[in-house]
Each structure stands twice: as C-alpha cells, then as structure tokens.
Amino acid sequence: MFEIKSTTGLTMARVLLGGFLLATAMNRFTAVDVSYFTKQLAAVGLPELAWLSAVLGVIQLTVVVALIFPWHKLSQYMLYLYSLLAMTPILMLFTHPVWIESLGGFPAIGAGQGLIKYLAIAGVTAYIASYYAGDRNLNDLSLKLIWAGVILVMLWIGGMKFTQIEADGIERLMATSPFFSWIYDLFSVLHGSYFIGIIELVAVLGLLLGGKYVWARTLGLSVAGLTFLATQSFIISLPAYELSHGFPLLTGSGQFIVKDLVLLAGCILLYAMKNKAAK
C-alpha cells in the first residue's frame, strides 16, 4: 500500500464515511425503509414507530455536516452519538433471525453480514470525533475497534465463502463485475467462492500478524482495502440502485455494499496511524 500521511488518511476517512452516510440517508425517507425498521422493531416486541426511519435519515445528514466541521464541539458530539447508534445493529445478531440454521454455527450468519460491518463503522466515527476532540485514550480504543471490525468482517464473510449458499449468493455479483467476472473463467461457482475466501482469509492472517511484522500488516490492509474498494463496482454492474423515485436510490444490496466504503476508511486509518506511531 502506498504511503499515506495521517492527516491525509483522516481526510479520506471523513470523505468515505460521509459518502456512505449521504448515500444511505436518502433511503431512510422511503416507504421501503419505514417498513424495514417497523419489522425490526416488531421482531423484539417494540411498537411501530413510523417516524424512526426519517429521524435516522436526519441524523445521518447531520453527521455528514459534522464531518465537514469536525473541530467544532457540537460536531464531535454528533459523531459520538452516531458511533453509539452504529453499535445498535450489532445487538440484532442476538435478537433477530440472522443465522442460517441449516448450516449450524460459525460462519453461517446470513443477513447478519451487513450487521457486523457496523463495528468498524462505529470505530471509524469514534476515531474521527476523538481525534479532533484530542481524546488520546478514546482515539486509541477506536483504532482497536476498527481493527477488530475489519478482521470480523473479513473472517466471517471470508469463512462463508466456503459454503454453497454463499457461493450461489455472490455469483450474480461476481459475474457482472469487471473486477471479478474473470474468476469464473478459471473456476466453477463454488471453487471461485473458495478462491475469494482464501484471499479474504489471507488478509485476516496479515492483520493478526501485523502487530509483529510490518510486511504482514501492509499485506493484510492492502488486500482488505482493495477488496472493499473493488466491491463498489457491484453498485453499477449489478446494478444495486433503482430510479423509481426519479433519482438514484440504493437497493437493499446497494446499502449492504456501500458500507464497505467505511471499512475502506478503516483500513486507511489503520495504515496511516500505525505508520505515524512507528516514526
């Protein structure tokens, strides 16, 4: 991975986080998202709150503004608030039917693949807020949260690539992408999934060994970062957007994919800030 200065990495992280928030905020004002959040509340026995989706949309747009002016105290409070809110979806792993019962335990997480990405999203948001707030302890903790979040996603989703259900699930994504379609020229659907899974687990191994070996950290972050960047091609090639509202809105698949922008931001921060600490 090319050298990134800490300030440049922070700016890139702000842009990527803002892009994710802006891209998904528009969906919060649609009937589809209102219905989605209503179902999630019903799953844990809570009453219908038709206004919840719109409130979350307003919060996301407010956080986008906060990312533009992160040195202001109010902006930092908004970023901290969103970081806490971003941890809520993680709890849904224990309250909602996101596991694939037919496959047993790990790594069969089904719809929970999108939920585990919020750990890194919370970490990136808290890191930006604590950096500008000058809170060194929380800043260091946030960096560890990002590291854990990136590993969790690469390990869990990488592990699922060794199941037939995941291989079938990603076939359309892979086949339509200019960055991944060549894999099916070399491998079958299942073995192509194995190939991607091995690459993702190589990233995990690099991140785990990265504390001791600089080359391993660079390898792990490079593979993970390039993976999160390349997946954005799915939004166009699938496509993962629709125009029924008169302007582009992400589909459910698109909202899942665009979260990788924040995971990419996490990789950039991990690389830039670790390099800074090493100097």
Residue frames relative to the residue before (quaternion, step in Angstrom):
aa qw qx qy qz dx dy dz
M 1.0000 0.0000 0.0000 0.0000 0.00 0.00 0.00
F 0.5062 -0.6624 0.4574 0.3094 3.55 -0.97 0.90
E 0.6075 -0.5828 0.3988 0.3637 3.54 -1.22 0.55
I 0.0727 -0.7880 0.6113 0.0052 3.55 -0.94 0.94
K 0.3647 -0.7113 0.5553 0.2298 3.57 -0.83 0.97
S 0.6332 -0.5751 0.3609 0.3717 3.56 -1.11 0.68
T 0.6707 0.4928 -0.3081 0.4609 3.60 0.93 -0.84
T 0.6360 0.5145 -0.3236 0.4755 3.57 1.05 -0.75
G 0.6429 0.5254 -0.3151 0.4597 3.56 0.98 -0.85
L 0.6453 0.5201 -0.3147 0.4627 3.57 1.01 -0.82
T 0.6462 0.5123 -0.3142 0.4704 3.58 0.98 -0.83
M 0.6482 0.5124 -0.3128 0.4684 3.57 0.96 -0.86
A 0.6436 0.5233 -0.3171 0.4598 3.57 1.00 -0.83
R 0.6368 0.5229 -0.3254 0.4639 3.59 0.99 -0.79
V 0.6636 0.5038 -0.3016 0.4635 3.58 0.95 -0.88
L 0.6851 0.4897 -0.2874 0.4563 3.59 0.89 -0.92
L 0.6431 0.4995 -0.3171 0.4862 3.59 1.00 -0.81
G 0.6539 0.5145 -0.3059 0.4627 3.57 0.96 -0.87
G 0.6344 0.5383 -0.3230 0.4511 3.57 1.03 -0.78
F 0.6451 0.5095 -0.3095 0.4779 3.56 1.00 -0.85
L 0.6834 0.4951 -0.2910 0.4508 3.59 0.84 -0.98
L 0.6711 0.4967 -0.2966 0.4637 3.58 0.93 -0.88
A 0.6692 0.5238 -0.2975 0.4350 3.57 0.93 -0.93
T 0.7491 0.3841 -0.2151 0.4950 3.59 1.02 -0.75
A 0.5351 0.6462 -0.4086 0.3593 3.61 1.17 -0.42
M 0.6300 0.5594 -0.3424 0.4158 3.59 0.96 -0.79
N 0.6295 0.5518 -0.3306 0.4359 3.57 1.08 -0.71
R 0.5948 0.6120 -0.3602 0.3768 3.57 1.10 -0.63
F 0.6943 0.4587 -0.2710 0.4839 3.58 1.21 -0.39
T 0.5697 0.5838 -0.3815 0.4347 3.59 1.26 0.32
A 0.6332 -0.5507 0.3933 0.3756 3.55 -1.26 0.49
V 0.5870 0.5886 -0.3674 0.4171 3.59 1.12 -0.65
D 0.7094 0.4394 -0.2662 0.4825 3.59 0.86 -0.92
V 0.5838 0.5576 -0.3715 0.4586 3.59 1.10 -0.63
S 0.6637 0.4976 -0.2922 0.4760 3.56 0.97 -0.90
Y 0.6318 0.5456 -0.3335 0.4382 3.59 0.99 -0.84
F 0.7125 0.4458 -0.2714 0.4690 3.59 0.77 -0.99
T 0.5892 0.5610 -0.3670 0.4510 3.59 1.11 -0.59
K 0.6611 0.5018 -0.2973 0.4720 3.59 0.99 -0.86
Q 0.6502 0.5141 -0.3277 0.4533 3.60 1.00 -0.78
L 0.6429 0.5084 -0.3202 0.4751 3.58 1.04 -0.75
A 0.6501 0.5251 -0.3128 0.4514 3.57 0.99 -0.87
A 0.6152 0.5797 -0.3407 0.4116 3.58 1.09 -0.73
V 0.7539 0.3137 -0.1952 0.5432 3.61 1.17 -0.50
G 0.6159 -0.6189 0.3216 0.3663 3.54 1.24 0.50
L 0.4902 0.6502 -0.4434 0.3746 3.60 1.17 0.44
P 0.5639 -0.6216 0.4168 0.3491 3.60 -1.11 0.60
E 0.6209 -0.5446 0.4162 0.3804 3.55 -1.28 0.40
L 0.0410 -0.7762 0.6291 -0.0041 3.57 -0.90 0.98
A 0.2206 -0.8358 0.4900 0.1124 3.55 0.18 1.30
W 0.6769 0.5094 -0.2854 0.4482 3.56 1.17 -0.56
L 0.4751 0.7193 -0.4255 0.2754 3.60 1.22 -0.35
S 0.6524 0.5338 -0.3213 0.4315 3.58 0.88 -0.93
A 0.6734 0.4945 -0.2930 0.4649 3.59 0.92 -0.92
V 0.6229 0.5349 -0.3368 0.4609 3.58 1.04 -0.77
L 0.6477 0.5061 -0.3151 0.4743 3.57 0.97 -0.84
G 0.6247 0.5390 -0.3335 0.4560 3.57 1.06 -0.73
V 0.6516 0.5037 -0.3043 0.4786 3.57 0.98 -0.88
I 0.6293 0.5278 -0.3309 0.4646 3.59 1.00 -0.81
Q 0.6603 0.5084 -0.3168 0.4529 3.58 0.90 -0.89
L 0.6611 0.4945 -0.3088 0.4722 3.59 0.93 -0.84
T 0.6282 0.5280 -0.3289 0.4673 3.58 1.08 -0.70
V 0.6437 0.5120 -0.3145 0.4739 3.58 1.05 -0.78
V 0.5829 0.5614 -0.3694 0.4567 3.61 1.10 -0.64
V 0.6525 0.4945 -0.3012 0.4889 3.57 0.98 -0.88
A 0.6366 0.5371 -0.3234 0.4491 3.58 0.99 -0.84
L 0.6396 0.5295 -0.3229 0.4542 3.59 1.07 -0.69
I 0.6189 0.5336 -0.3406 0.4650 3.57 1.19 -0.47
F 0.7874 0.1849 -0.0830 0.5821 3.57 1.12 -0.72
P 0.0552 0.8740 -0.4820 0.0282 3.64 0.77 0.97
W 0.5922 0.5893 -0.3736 0.4031 3.60 1.18 -0.29
H 0.5851 0.5662 -0.3778 0.4408 3.62 1.23 -0.24
K 0.5783 -0.6165 0.4135 0.3383 3.58 -1.00 0.82
L 0.6496 0.5249 -0.3260 0.4430 3.58 0.92 -0.90
S 0.6305 0.5296 -0.3255 0.4648 3.57 1.05 -0.79
Q 0.6539 0.5138 -0.3119 0.4595 3.57 0.97 -0.85
Y 0.6281 0.5245 -0.3333 0.4683 3.60 1.03 -0.74
M 0.6539 0.5076 -0.3136 0.4652 3.59 0.99 -0.83
L 0.6461 0.5097 -0.3184 0.4705 3.58 1.01 -0.76
Y 0.6334 0.5133 -0.3274 0.4776 3.58 1.00 -0.78
L 0.6409 0.5313 -0.3203 0.4520 3.57 0.98 -0.88
Y 0.6843 0.4723 -0.3001 0.4675 3.57 0.86 -0.90
S 0.5961 0.5634 -0.3619 0.4430 3.59 1.07 -0.67
L 0.6611 0.4919 -0.2985 0.4815 3.58 0.99 -0.82
L 0.6453 0.5193 -0.3136 0.4644 3.57 0.99 -0.87
A 0.6448 0.5450 -0.3154 0.4333 3.56 1.07 -0.78
M 0.6115 0.5480 -0.3529 0.4487 3.59 1.21 -0.33
T 0.5223 0.6751 -0.3956 0.3390 3.59 1.22 -0.47
P 0.6556 0.5149 -0.3402 0.4351 3.65 0.85 -0.83
I 0.5674 0.5897 -0.3935 0.4189 3.62 1.11 -0.54
L 0.6384 0.5392 -0.3246 0.4431 3.59 1.04 -0.78
M 0.5827 0.6028 -0.3681 0.4020 3.59 1.18 -0.54
L 0.5118 0.6321 -0.4219 0.4005 3.59 1.24 -0.27
F 0.7413 0.3973 -0.2059 0.5002 3.56 1.19 -0.61
T 0.7395 0.4095 -0.2192 0.4872 3.59 1.23 -0.30
H 0.7478 0.3586 -0.1994 0.5220 3.59 1.21 -0.35
P 0.5408 -0.6379 0.4413 0.3254 3.61 -1.15 0.52
V 0.1786 0.8181 -0.5216 0.1633 3.59 0.44 1.22
W 0.5933 0.5772 -0.3628 0.4281 3.58 1.28 -0.10
I 0.3771 -0.6979 0.5592 0.2411 3.56 -1.15 0.61
E 0.3115 -0.8129 0.4627 0.1677 3.54 -0.01 1.33
S 0.6479 0.5533 -0.3309 0.4057 3.59 1.00 -0.77
L 0.7093 0.4311 -0.2585 0.4942 3.57 1.22 -0.42
G 0.5225 -0.6545 0.4126 0.3582 3.57 1.25 -0.04
G 0.8096 -0.2878 0.2167 0.4634 3.56 -1.02 -0.82
F 0.8435 -0.1090 0.1167 0.5128 3.53 -1.18 -0.71
P 0.6473 -0.2276 -0.7243 -0.0675 1.59 -1.87 1.64
A 0.3230 0.7813 -0.4855 0.2228 3.60 1.10 0.54
I 0.1266 0.8339 -0.5214 0.1297 3.58 0.00 1.25
G 0.3070 -0.8094 0.4703 0.1717 3.59 1.26 -0.07
A 0.8516 -0.0397 0.0619 0.5191 3.57 -0.82 -1.07
G 0.5585 0.6321 -0.3800 0.3797 3.57 1.21 -0.32
Q 0.4378 0.6992 -0.4630 0.3241 3.60 1.23 -0.12
G 0.6770 0.4852 -0.2892 0.4719 3.56 1.03 -0.75
L 0.6338 0.5607 -0.3225 0.4241 3.55 1.13 -0.67
I 0.6739 0.5163 -0.3151 0.4242 3.59 0.90 -0.88
K 0.5628 0.6086 -0.3912 0.3998 3.60 1.18 -0.38
Y 0.5913 0.6132 -0.3620 0.3786 3.57 1.18 -0.49
L 0.5243 0.6172 -0.4281 0.4011 3.60 1.17 -0.30
A 0.6925 0.4438 -0.2690 0.5012 3.58 0.91 -0.90
I 0.6067 0.5523 -0.3541 0.4488 3.60 1.06 -0.70
A 0.6482 0.5017 -0.3107 0.4812 3.58 0.98 -0.84
G 0.6606 0.5238 -0.3032 0.4443 3.57 0.97 -0.86
V 0.6574 0.5059 -0.3106 0.4642 3.58 0.92 -0.89
T 0.6628 0.5077 -0.3051 0.4581 3.58 0.93 -0.90
A 0.6738 0.4831 -0.2916 0.4772 3.59 0.92 -0.90
Y 0.6206 0.5496 -0.3510 0.4354 3.58 1.03 -0.72
I 0.6613 0.5046 -0.3081 0.4616 3.57 0.88 -0.94
A 0.6672 0.5060 -0.3041 0.4543 3.58 0.90 -0.94
S 0.7119 0.4600 -0.2664 0.4590 3.59 0.81 -1.00
Y 0.5772 0.5774 -0.3767 0.4377 3.60 1.12 -0.57
Y 0.7379 0.4037 -0.2309 0.4891 3.57 0.82 -1.00
A 0.6373 0.5077 -0.3276 0.4782 3.58 1.22 -0.44
G 0.4169 -0.7316 0.4463 0.3030 3.58 1.28 -0.28
D 0.4389 0.6782 -0.4678 0.3586 3.58 1.20 0.54
R 0.2556 -0.8249 0.4871 0.1301 3.57 0.01 1.32
N 0.6562 0.5262 -0.3203 0.4357 3.58 0.94 -0.86
L 0.6853 0.4574 -0.2782 0.4938 3.56 0.90 -0.93
N 0.5950 0.5694 -0.3519 0.4448 3.57 1.12 -0.65
D 0.6731 0.4801 -0.2854 0.4848 3.57 0.94 -0.91
L 0.6392 0.5237 -0.3187 0.4643 3.58 1.01 -0.81
S 0.6454 0.5262 -0.3141 0.4560 3.58 1.00 -0.84
L 0.6285 0.5312 -0.3348 0.4591 3.57 1.03 -0.75
K 0.6410 0.5055 -0.3163 0.4833 3.59 1.04 -0.76
L 0.6272 0.5366 -0.3274 0.4599 3.58 1.07 -0.75
I 0.6309 0.5199 -0.3225 0.4771 3.57 1.03 -0.79
W 0.6450 0.5310 -0.3108 0.4533 3.56 0.91 -0.96
A 0.6766 0.4816 -0.2877 0.4770 3.58 0.91 -0.94
G 0.6538 0.5345 -0.3088 0.4377 3.56 1.01 -0.83
V 0.6592 0.4949 -0.3078 0.4751 3.58 0.95 -0.86
I 0.6533 0.5069 -0.3109 0.4686 3.59 0.95 -0.86
L 0.6382 0.5418 -0.3298 0.4364 3.59 0.93 -0.88
V 0.6801 0.4867 -0.2896 0.4655 3.57 0.88 -0.95
M 0.7010 0.4675 -0.2833 0.4580 3.58 0.80 -0.98
L 0.6632 0.5054 -0.3043 0.4606 3.59 1.02 -0.78
W 0.7232 0.4516 -0.2605 0.4530 3.56 0.77 -1.02
I 0.7092 0.4263 -0.2658 0.4946 3.58 0.82 -0.97
G 0.6144 0.5329 -0.3436 0.4694 3.58 1.09 -0.65
G 0.6497 0.5194 -0.3087 0.4613 3.55 1.01 -0.80
M 0.6463 0.5312 -0.3177 0.4463 3.57 1.03 -0.74
K 0.5523 0.6249 -0.3967 0.3835 3.59 1.17 -0.45
F 0.6586 0.5018 -0.3091 0.4679 3.58 1.23 -0.27
T 0.5951 0.5107 -0.3756 0.4939 3.56 1.27 0.45
Q 0.5761 -0.6080 0.4248 0.3437 3.57 -1.10 0.70
I 0.6389 0.5505 -0.3343 0.4208 3.58 0.98 -0.82
E 0.6680 0.4694 -0.2973 0.4950 3.59 1.04 -0.73
A 0.6147 0.5500 -0.3463 0.4469 3.58 1.01 -0.78
D 0.6744 0.4718 -0.2892 0.4888 3.57 0.95 -0.86
G 0.6533 0.5532 -0.3078 0.4152 3.56 1.03 -0.82
I 0.7460 0.3940 -0.2251 0.4874 3.60 1.02 -0.74
E 0.4205 0.7426 -0.4580 0.2491 3.60 1.24 -0.22
R 0.6864 0.4789 -0.2980 0.4590 3.59 0.82 -0.95
L 0.6224 0.5386 -0.3363 0.4576 3.58 1.01 -0.78
M 0.7059 0.4797 -0.2601 0.4516 3.54 0.80 -1.06
A 0.6931 0.5176 -0.2827 0.4144 3.55 0.85 -1.03
T 0.7178 0.4433 -0.2550 0.4725 3.60 1.10 -0.62
S 0.6313 0.5595 -0.3319 0.4222 3.60 1.23 -0.28
P 0.4592 -0.6880 0.4861 0.2819 3.61 -0.90 0.87
F 0.6611 0.5166 -0.3004 0.4536 3.58 1.22 -0.43
F 0.7951 0.3113 -0.1383 0.5017 3.59 1.16 -0.52
S 0.5284 0.6826 -0.4089 0.2959 3.61 1.12 -0.50
W 0.5877 0.6019 -0.3662 0.3978 3.61 1.12 -0.61
I 0.5323 0.6425 -0.4050 0.3739 3.58 1.18 -0.47
Y 0.6902 0.4793 -0.2829 0.4624 3.58 1.03 -0.78
D 0.5420 0.5695 -0.4138 0.4590 3.57 1.28 0.01
L 0.7333 0.4039 -0.2092 0.5054 3.55 1.23 -0.53
F 0.8113 0.1941 -0.0594 0.5482 3.55 1.07 -0.78
S 0.5488 -0.5504 0.5008 0.3808 3.52 -1.34 0.21
V 0.7144 -0.4235 0.3160 0.4587 3.57 -1.28 0.11
L 0.7054 0.4582 -0.2730 0.4667 3.59 0.83 -0.94
H 0.7030 0.4556 -0.2802 0.4688 3.59 0.86 -0.90
G 0.5808 0.5546 -0.3698 0.4674 3.58 1.19 -0.49
S 0.6318 0.5158 -0.3139 0.4861 3.54 1.10 -0.76
Y 0.6108 0.5395 -0.3429 0.4672 3.58 1.04 -0.77
F 0.6418 0.5477 -0.3161 0.4339 3.57 0.96 -0.94
I 0.6682 0.4796 -0.2909 0.4887 3.57 0.93 -0.93
G 0.6405 0.5418 -0.3237 0.4376 3.57 0.99 -0.83
I 0.6369 0.5243 -0.3238 0.4634 3.57 1.00 -0.81
I 0.6406 0.5224 -0.3217 0.4619 3.57 0.95 -0.87
E 0.6810 0.4880 -0.2945 0.4597 3.58 0.88 -0.91
L 0.6690 0.4818 -0.3050 0.4768 3.59 1.03 -0.69
V 0.5547 0.5672 -0.3871 0.4699 3.60 1.21 -0.43
A 0.6284 0.5284 -0.3249 0.4695 3.57 1.06 -0.81
V 0.6384 0.5261 -0.3195 0.4621 3.57 0.99 -0.85
L 0.6536 0.5119 -0.3116 0.4622 3.57 0.91 -0.92
G 0.6473 0.5236 -0.3166 0.4545 3.57 0.98 -0.84
L 0.6665 0.4984 -0.2981 0.4675 3.58 0.98 -0.85
L 0.6553 0.5124 -0.3121 0.4590 3.58 1.02 -0.77
L 0.7240 0.4044 -0.2352 0.5069 3.59 1.06 -0.74
G 0.4764 0.7378 -0.3931 0.2724 3.55 1.30 -0.28
G 0.5912 0.5839 -0.3691 0.4163 3.57 1.16 -0.48
K 0.7403 0.3831 -0.2059 0.5127 3.56 1.20 -0.55
Y 0.7965 0.2078 -0.0908 0.5605 3.56 1.05 -0.78
V 0.4307 -0.7176 0.4887 0.2464 3.56 -0.68 1.12
W 0.6486 0.5315 -0.3283 0.4348 3.58 0.96 -0.85
A 0.6389 0.5270 -0.3281 0.4543 3.57 1.06 -0.73
R 0.6414 0.5158 -0.3175 0.4709 3.59 1.00 -0.84
T 0.6520 0.5121 -0.3115 0.4644 3.56 0.97 -0.89
L 0.6492 0.5132 -0.3092 0.4685 3.57 0.98 -0.87
G 0.6845 0.5058 -0.2886 0.4385 3.56 0.80 -1.01
L 0.7007 0.4596 -0.2697 0.4744 3.56 0.88 -0.96
S 0.6276 0.5380 -0.3363 0.4512 3.58 1.06 -0.71
V 0.6771 0.4823 -0.2932 0.4722 3.58 0.86 -0.97
A 0.6691 0.4922 -0.3023 0.4676 3.58 0.90 -0.91
G 0.6764 0.5086 -0.2952 0.4435 3.57 0.86 -0.97
L 0.6701 0.4846 -0.2992 0.4760 3.59 0.93 -0.86
T 0.6077 0.5472 -0.3449 0.4608 3.57 1.10 -0.66
F 0.6872 0.4759 -0.2819 0.4710 3.57 0.86 -0.97
L 0.6403 0.5121 -0.3249 0.4714 3.59 1.10 -0.64
A 0.6861 0.5056 -0.2863 0.4378 3.58 0.87 -0.98
T 0.6174 0.5701 -0.3591 0.4061 3.61 1.03 -0.67
Q 0.5557 0.6162 -0.3983 0.3909 3.60 1.17 -0.42
S 0.5431 0.6176 -0.3993 0.4052 3.59 1.21 -0.39
F 0.5649 0.6163 -0.3826 0.3933 3.59 1.17 -0.54
I 0.5855 0.5998 -0.3763 0.3947 3.60 1.07 -0.69
I 0.7216 0.4026 -0.2311 0.5137 3.58 1.04 -0.81
S 0.7367 0.4636 -0.2481 0.4252 3.58 0.79 -1.02
L 0.6053 0.6021 -0.3700 0.3663 3.63 1.02 -0.64
P 0.3386 0.5906 -0.1543 -0.7161 1.82 1.31 -2.12
A 0.3567 -0.7318 0.5442 0.2026 3.55 -1.27 0.46
Y 0.6251 0.4503 -0.3718 0.5180 3.55 1.02 0.87
E 0.1381 -0.7782 0.6047 0.0978 3.55 -1.25 0.35
L 0.3685 -0.7688 0.5036 0.1396 3.54 -1.22 0.69
S 0.3276 0.7945 -0.4714 0.1983 3.59 1.19 0.28
H 0.6828 0.4685 -0.2851 0.4826 3.59 1.21 -0.44
G 0.6259 -0.5613 0.3309 0.4287 3.57 1.28 0.13
F 0.7623 0.1289 -0.1084 0.6249 3.56 1.32 -0.14
P 0.6445 -0.5639 0.3366 0.3916 3.62 -1.11 0.56
L 0.0215 0.7554 -0.6543 0.0289 3.52 -1.01 0.95
L 0.4984 -0.6614 0.4697 0.3059 3.56 -0.99 0.77
T 0.4064 -0.6543 0.5749 0.2761 3.54 -1.17 0.65
G 0.7152 -0.3921 0.3191 0.4826 3.59 -1.26 -0.11
S 0.6431 0.5098 -0.3154 0.4764 3.57 1.02 -0.81
G 0.6428 0.5357 -0.3211 0.4436 3.56 1.02 -0.80
Q 0.6519 0.5072 -0.3167 0.4664 3.56 1.00 -0.80
F 0.6135 0.5339 -0.3344 0.4761 3.57 1.13 -0.66
I 0.6964 0.4939 -0.2723 0.4437 3.57 0.87 -1.00
V 0.6938 0.5139 -0.2975 0.4074 3.58 0.84 -0.96
K 0.5073 0.6322 -0.4256 0.4023 3.60 1.22 -0.26
D 0.5756 0.6100 -0.3709 0.3989 3.57 1.18 -0.55
L 0.5128 0.6240 -0.4244 0.4093 3.59 1.22 -0.30
V 0.6868 0.4663 -0.2832 0.4803 3.57 0.98 -0.85
L 0.6132 0.5220 -0.3489 0.4794 3.59 1.10 -0.60
L 0.6017 0.5265 -0.3430 0.4930 3.58 1.13 -0.65
A 0.6263 0.5280 -0.3264 0.4716 3.58 1.01 -0.82
G 0.6362 0.5348 -0.3219 0.4533 3.57 1.03 -0.81
C 0.6433 0.5137 -0.3187 0.4697 3.59 0.99 -0.83
I 0.6477 0.5208 -0.3141 0.4589 3.57 0.98 -0.85
L 0.6644 0.4958 -0.3027 0.4702 3.59 0.94 -0.86
L 0.6421 0.5240 -0.3274 0.4538 3.58 0.94 -0.85
Y 0.6785 0.4869 -0.2883 0.4685 3.56 0.93 -0.87
A 0.7059 0.4779 -0.2724 0.4461 3.57 0.79 -1.03
M 0.7237 0.4505 -0.2597 0.4537 3.57 0.83 -0.94
K 0.6212 0.5169 -0.3514 0.4727 3.60 1.07 -0.59
N 0.6297 0.5254 -0.3292 0.4680 3.56 1.06 -0.74
K 0.6288 0.5353 -0.3251 0.4608 3.56 1.05 -0.81
A 0.6717 0.5049 -0.2936 0.4557 3.58 0.95 -0.93
A 0.6642 0.5287 -0.3062 0.4309 3.57 1.10 -0.68
K 0.6177 0.5675 -0.3470 0.4195 3.59 1.19 -0.43
